[in-house]
Every structure is written in C-alpha cells, then in structure tokens.
Amino acid sequence: MEWKRFLVNKLILFFMLSTLITAAVSLIGAAFGGDEHLGYGDFLTPVKYAALCMLPTLVTYARRELSPRALLLRKALMLVLLEGVMLFIAFTSPAIDTNSSAVVLTIAGSVLVIFVLANLFMWIKDSAEAKRMNRDLERFQRTYGETEA
Amino acid sequence: MDVAIEQIGQESRELVLIRCRAVTEEVREIADFVKSRAGSLTGTAEAKRYEIAVADIFYIESVDGKTFLYTKDRTYETAHRLYELEALLKTRHFLRISKPMLVNLMKIRSIQPAFNGRFTAVLSSGEKVIISRSYVKALKEALKG
C-alpha cells in the first residue's frame, strides 16, 4: 500500500477512535460519575487516547504485500504495543487502581481477548467470502474452459 | 510507418506482415502485440527469445521496473509494461490482483483468506500469490463473469 493512502486510512481511524472514545467517556461518566467536574484539559483526553491507540497499527505498514506469516508477526508486534499503550494509559490515569494486580491483569487480558476475537471474526468473515469466491471460480473455469495446470 | 489493411477471402491464410528497414524495438513491440492477440507472448530467458503461449502463463509480475512471465517451471522477462499486458490480456482471463501482479484466473486452484481482508490464490502449480485487499472487489466481479 502507498504510504500516503496508508496515512489517510490511519487519519480516518484516528478520527473514528476520537469520536468513539468521546462517546464512551461521556456514557460511562454519566453512569458512574455524573456529578464530576472536568477542566478544559480533559477535553483533550479522547484525542490523546485515540492517538496512542492508533500508534500500534502503524507497524502493519509495508510498501509491498506482506506474506501471511510476515503479517502474523506484525500483528503480534501490534498486540504487544497495544498492551503497552493500554497499560500506560491505565498507569497514568488516577481513576484506575493499578496497585491491584487483578486490575492490571484484567486490563491486559481484556486487550488480548478483544484483539483475538476481532481477528477471529475477521477470519471467519474472510473464510466465508473465500468459500463464495471458490464457488464462483469453479463456475468461471467451467464456463471458460481449460482448468488443467 | 504507413498502415495498410487488405481484405482477403475465407480460403486465404490471415497474415500480419511488417515491412521495415530494421527490426527495431518498436517493430518488436508491434509484433508482440499481434502475437499476444493470437495467443502468445515473447519472453527472454538466459539471453534466448521464446514464444510463450498465454494459456501457459500462471502470473505476471513487475519487479524493480522489469516484467516477468511465470509459467509452471520457468520465468521469462518481457519488454512489456504490466499495464500494457493488463490491457492486452484482459480478454484472456488475466486480472490484476495486486499492484505489481496479474494472475491467470484459469490457473487458480483455490482462494484462501490471508488476514486483513486479503486473500491468497493457490495456483495449480502449488505456488501461492497474495490478492491485495483493494483488488478483491474486482476479482469477485470478474469471477461472476
């Protein structure tokens, strides 16, 4: 993928994350701390979090198409960075009790589970798509002739 | 160079004749174009020129500004650019599956998922090539005919 297009995709991701984090903070805040008072500096929190969460995805950039194995390695690296970012956010946030190892483990475990599930769902969706394409391929080759090697 | 077209009867053999003072690169390109329409391409391997049947080509790849034709067990270099071959071989079931690659759809054995919305095309030679996410839509449309 071209660097320019990759960057545009990441910018779109950044703005999507900013919006979603703002919505999440607003909903969670209203439910658990509706009387809290926030300063102007807090308005930047979703933007900072979105930027931090977007950074690990940059490791998937490659000028040429990566082989499935190389992409898997990059994804593993992305997971490690994502864990680092989430733990950094947890340790720098006064609202999260990082003295409790249960809290830290829950955060790290949640990131791992969400990451694995997201990729698993994508894999299942792609497998279904591949199945449909294989059916169409078979029909295509039957229609247009020679299927031999 | 002037172009003349002469219509002939059904009993005569069709022939494209190029009358030139010297066999230049331009003349070769014209000859290659005619041959590709007739079902073959010219490629070089170990400094020798070969006629390769289009149906025998598995995929075509552009690497560092050079274009290569891949058959079951040999690789040939061609003077054509990838975009020229893409236009030439459109009607012969060749499709772009990533920025530097065209694949012969008749040589794909199966398609497998390969993470991030990309796919792998397993060719009948056993070789695997990546189908880039941005070309998946075009592939789906092509396979639907």
HADDOCK unambig.tbl for C-alpha pairs under 7 A between the chains (distance, minus, plus):
assign (segid A and resid 68 and name CA) (segid B and resid 114 and name CA) 5.65 0.50 0.50
assign (segid A and resid 68 and name CA) (segid B and resid 115 and name CA) 6.97 0.50 0.50
assign (segid A and resid 123 and name CA) (segid B and resid 113 and name CA) 7.00 0.50 0.50
assign (segid A and resid 123 and name CA) (segid B and resid 115 and name CA) 6.51 0.50 0.50
assign (segid A and resid 126 and name CA) (segid B and resid 113 and name CA) 5.53 0.50 0.50
assign (segid A and resid 126 and name CA) (segid B and resid 117 and name CA) 6.44 0.50 0.50
assign (segid A and resid 127 and name CA) (segid B and resid 112 and name CA) 6.99 0.50 0.50
assign (segid A and resid 127 and name CA) (segid B and resid 113 and name CA) 5.65 0.50 0.50
assign (segid A and resid 130 and name CA) (segid B and resid 111 and name CA) 5.80 0.50 0.50
assign (segid A and resid 130 and name CA) (segid B and resid 112 and name CA) 5.71 0.50 0.50
assign (segid A and resid 130 and name CA) (segid B and resid 113 and name CA) 6.23 0.50 0.50
assign (segid A and resid 133 and name CA) (segid B and resid 140 and name CA) 6.56 0.50 0.50
assign (segid A and resid 134 and name CA) (segid B and resid 110 and name CA) 5.99 0.50 0.50
assign (segid A and resid 134 and name CA) (segid B and resid 111 and name CA) 6.06 0.50 0.50
assign (segid A and resid 136 and name CA) (segid B and resid 143 and name CA) 5.55 0.50 0.50
assign (segid A and resid 136 and name CA) (segid B and resid 144 and name CA) 6.05 0.50 0.50
assign (segid A and resid 137 and name CA) (segid B and resid 143 and name CA) 5.66 0.50 0.50
assign (segid A and resid 140 and name CA) (segid B and resid 143 and name CA) 5.81 0.50 0.50
assign (segid A and resid 140 and name CA) (segid B and resid 145 and name CA) 6.81 0.50 0.50
assign (segid A and resid 141 and name CA) (segid B and resid 106 and name CA) 5.89 0.50 0.50
assign (segid A and resid 146 and name CA) (segid B and resid 106 and name CA) 6.90 0.50 0.50
assign (segid A and resid 147 and name CA) (segid B and resid 106 and name CA) 5.79 0.50 0.50
assign (segid A and resid 147 and name CA) (segid B and resid 107 and name CA) 6.68 0.50 0.50
assign (segid A and resid 149 and name CA) (segid B and resid 107 and name CA) 6.37 0.50 0.50
assign (segid A and resid 149 and name CA) (segid B and resid 124 and name CA) 5.24 0.50 0.50
assign (segid A and resid 149 and name CA) (segid B and resid 125 and name CA) 6.46 0.50 0.50
